[in-house]
Amino acid sequence: GKENVDSRHSRGRGGETTRFHTVNVAQPVRFSRKCPTGWHHYEGTASCYRVYLNGENYWDAVQTCQRVNGSLATFTADQELRFILAQEWDLEEKTFVRKDQRRFWVGYQYVITNRNHSLEGHWEVAYKGSSEVFLPPDPIFGTAMSENENVLCAQLQCFHFPTLRHHGLHSWYAENCYEKSSFLCKRSQTCVDIKDNIVDEGYYFTPKGNDPCLSCTCHNGEPEMCVAALCERPQGCQQYRKDPKECCKFTCLDP
């Protein structure tokens, strides 16, 4: 940043003028960003949410969310769902439905228990051990269903028009899990290190990635202020392989 110089004069011994410069020194920065870029933050659950526009089937969407330390979104209460419905997601170009409607995979599955005259079943949270208590109402069944499917996957439909969006209008669909759709990921503000350990706020850790020699500070669930260690190559070894999870650890490949 700019230096703000405050020039001051004082009278030294012998009547000489001494000139002092007061400079604003850079201070440690506290990052105010609560979620990574492109994610929406909701204070009620201390969680971050993001819509992914690339059309994926349900199982691929699950893996994409897991790669960013999250999962397909589930909701703890009506307030959280209303927050999601009120957001203006960045959906200008890519979309798999009508321009005024948006449908996303979310983290519920509809288990069919009876196929006689009408489909009967119940919703389940897709991730066992989840603490979510909110379950959707009876769904609208999708058109791409197979008679052999006993499990359907949840799509949340919301509306693009501001008046409809702010009134919280929405629908729940039980759809063939192999259909391609946009999807909604949810993640907490928690850091996870290279060995899948949970890291508390303010602690140093090595984030997941390709560099086990990276050391960062956990802040609001994100690695910040990172530094990297440089390793000398192992002496007396021409060919070697780096350990992907240990800094400066090598395996010599020489005969």
N, C-alpha and C positions, 0 to 999 in steps of 0.2 A: 504494500500500500504506500501512499504518499507519506513522506516525513513532514510533520508539522514542526517547524523550527521556531522557537520563541527566543529571540535575541534579547539578552538583558545585559545591562552595564552596571558595574560597581567600581568604586574608587579604590584602587590598590595603594600599597605603600609607595611613597615618592610621588603621589599624584598621578600615577599611570592608570589608564583606563583598562580594566580587565573585561574581556567579552566572554560570556558563557552561552552555550547552546543547550537548550532543553529539547530532547528528541523523544517523541512518542515511540516507545519500544514495542515490538510485536508481542502480543500476549497469547497464551494457549487458547485454542479455539474450541468452544463447545458447539457441536453440531445440533441444529434445531430440527433437522429432518427426522421425522418419526418412522418413515417407511422408505424403501428404495424408490428410485425414480420410476414413475409409471404406476405406482401402487397408491390406493386410497386408504387413509387411516380412519379407524373408528375407535374412539376413546372408550366406549362402553365395554369392549372386549379386549382392548389393547392389541388389536389385530390389524393386519394389512390385507387388502383385497385387490385383485387384478383380473381383468378379462383378457383372455388370449383369443385372438381372432383366427389363428390358423385352425382350420377345421380338422378335428381329430376324433376318433372314436373314444368311447368312455374310458377304455383301459389305457390307451395312449395318453389321454388327458390326465389320468391319475399319475402316470410316470412323469409327465412334464411338471406337474405341481410338486411332486416329491423332489425333483431336481433343484427346485428353488426353496427347499426346506419348508414346503407347505403341503396342502392336500386340497382336494376339491371341496368347495365351501359348504359347510353346514351351519345352521343358525341356532343360537341358544334361546332366542326370544323374538317376539314380534318386532321389538324396537330395532334389533339388528337387521331383520329382513327389510324393514321400512327404510333403513339407512341405505341398503343395497339398491332398493328400487328407486330411491331419489337421486342416485348418482348419474352424472352424465358421462357415460363411458365413451372412450374414443373409438367410435365404430363407423367412421365415415364411409370407407371403401369396402373392405372385406366383410362380408356377412353372408349367412347361409339362409336367411329368411327375409320376409318383407321389410322394407325400409322403416316402417313405423313400429315394427316389433323386433324384439331381440330374444333369442332363446339360448341358454347356456346350460351345459352339463353342471350339475352340482352333486354333492356327496351323499345322495340317497339312492336306494334301490327299492323297487316294488316287487315283492315276492308273491307270485300267483299261487293261490291255494285251491281255486275252483274254476274250471273252464266250461261249465255246463251252458247256461243261457247267457250269462254275463260274466265278465272276468271279475273274480273276487280275490282279494289278497290284502296285504298290509305293507306299509312303508317300514324300512329299516335304515338305520344309519350305516353307511357302507364300511365304516372303520370300527372294528370291535374295540371296546374300552373307551369309546368317546363319551364325553360328559354331556353332549348335547341333549336337550330335552324337547326341542321343537321338532315335530314331525308334520309333514305336509297333509293337507286334506285329500279327499279322493281325487285321483288324477283324471286328466283327459288322456285317452289312449292314442298313441301314435298310429300312423297308417302303415308303417313299414314293419309290422310285427310278424313274427314267425310263429306257427302253431306249436313248434317244439320249444319255444322259449318259456322258461319258468321264472326268469328274473328279468325285469325291465329296469332301465336306468332313468334317473330323474333329470328333467329339463325344466328350468325356471324361465317362464316367459314374462318379460316386462316390456314397457312401451317407451318409444323414443320421444313422443310429443311431451313437452314440459307439463301441460295441464294433466295429462293422464299419469305421467311419472310421479308428480307430486301428490296425486290422490292415492298412490300406492296400488293402482290396478295391476293385477298379475294373474297368471295361471300356472298350474303345475301339469306337466306332461310325463307320462310313463312311456318311454321310447325304446326301440331296439338299441341295445348298447353298442352295436357296431355301426350305427349311423354316424356321420361326421357332423360335428357342431362346434361352435365356439364354446368356451368353458370358463368358469370362475374359480380361481385359486384363492386360498386363504392361508395366511401364515402369521405366526406370532412375532413379537419383537424379541426373539431369542436367538442368540448366536449359537452355532453348532460348529465344533472344531473338526479337524481332519479325521479324527477317530470316532466321530459321532457322539462326542460328549457335549452336554449342555454347558454353556459358559455364562457366568453371571455378568451383569452390567459392570463395566469398568475394568475387567480383567483382561490380561494378555492371552492370546490364543493364536493358533495356526488355522486359518479357515480352509474349508474344502477347496481343492483346486489342484493345480499341477506343480505347486512350489511348496515343499514341506519346510523350506527355510524362511518362510514369510511369518512375521510376528506382527499381530495387529491388536488394537484395543477394541473390545466389544462396546458399542454404543448404540442403544435403541435397536438392538438386533442386527446391526450391521458392522462389518470390520472397518475401522477407521484408523487413520494415522499409522499406516503399515510401514515396516522396515524389513529389509531382506538381508540375510547373511550370505556371504560369498564363501564357497568351499574350495580349498585347494584340491587338485586331483590327487588320488592316492599314489604315493611314491612307489617306484619299482613295479608299476602295473601299466601296461600299454592299453589293454582293453578292459573296460569296466562298465558296470551298470549302477545307476543311482537307485537308492531305495526310495520308492514313491511316497512313503509315509514317515521317514526318519531323515532329519537334516544331516548332511555331511556323512552319510553312511553309504558305503559302496560295496559292491560285490565284484571281485577281480575275476575276469573271464579269460585270463591268460592260461595256456596249457600248464 
